[in-house]
């Protein structure tokens, strides 16, 4: 799987830290935040945003959103990251 630039939006620290370690160990570049993505979208320019339903940030054209349903099935997450990014209307 090609490495992805992932913005992880998660409020639960231990859960966020564990998922970040797994994603980094699989070669992805990961940034984390515990609230809306704010300036990280412009600064980091992620390929993918991973967020719990309650933490879904405002959408930005060209950024794929994967909503995490806990507990996360790591194999399903890997498959979602391997999939082609979703085209945004108007692109």
C-alpha positions in Angstrom: 0.0 0.0 0.0 1.3 3.4 -0.9 1.9 5.7 2.1 -0.8 8.3 2.6 -0.8 11.7 4.4 -3.4 11.2 7.1 -5.1 13.7 9.4 -6.5 11.8 12.4 -9.2 13.7 14.3 -9.9 12.0 17.6 -10.7 13.3 21.1 -9.8 10.2 23.1 -6.0 10.4 23.7 -5.2 6.8 24.3 -7.2 5.7 21.3 -5.8 8.4 19.2 -2.2 7.6 20.2 -2.6 3.9 19.6 -4.1 4.4 16.1 -1.4 6.9 15.2 1.3 4.4 16.1 -0.3 1.7 14.0 -0.7 4.0 11.0 2.9 5.2 11.3 4.2 1.7 11.6 2.5 1.0 8.3 4.4 3.8 6.6 1.8 6.6 6.6 2.6 10.2 7.6 0.1 11.1 10.3 -0.9 14.3 12.1 -3.4 14.3 14.9 -5.8 16.8 16.4 -8.5 16.5 19.0 -10.9 18.9 17.4 -11.7 20.4 14.1 -9.0 20.3 11.5 -8.6 24.1 11.2 -5.2 25.1 9.9 -4.0 21.6 9.6 -5.8 21.1 6.3 -3.9 23.9 4.7 -0.6 23.3 6.5 -0.4 19.5 6.3 -2.5 18.9 3.1 -3.7 15.4 4.0 -4.8 12.8 1.4 -7.2 11.4 4.0 -9.0 12.5 7.1 -9.9 9.8 9.6 -12.5 11.0 12.1 -15.2 9.6 14.4 -18.7 10.6 13.5 -18.8 13.2 16.3 -15.5 14.6 15.2 -16.1 15.0 11.4 -14.5 18.3 10.4 -15.7 20.6 7.7 -15.1 19.1 4.3 -12.4 20.4 2.0 -12.4 19.7 -1.8 -10.0 17.0 -2.8 -9.6 15.4 0.7 -11.0 11.9 1.2 -12.9 11.4 4.5 -13.1 8.0 6.2 -15.4 8.0 9.2 -14.2 5.7 12.0 -16.7 3.4 13.7 -15.4 2.1 17.0 -14.0 -0.4 17.6 -12.0 0.0 14.4 -11.3 -3.1 12.4 -7.7 -2.6 11.2 -8.1 -4.7 8.1 -11.1 -2.8 7.0 -9.2 0.5 7.6 -6.3 -0.9 5.6 -8.7 -1.7 2.7 -10.2 1.8 2.8 -6.7 3.4 2.7 -5.8 1.2 -0.3 -8.9 2.2 -2.2 -8.8 5.0 -4.8 -9.6 8.4 -3.4 -13.2 9.5 -3.8 -13.7 12.1 -6.6 -15.3 15.3 -5.3 -18.1 16.7 -7.5 -16.7 19.5 -9.8 -13.2 18.1 -10.1 
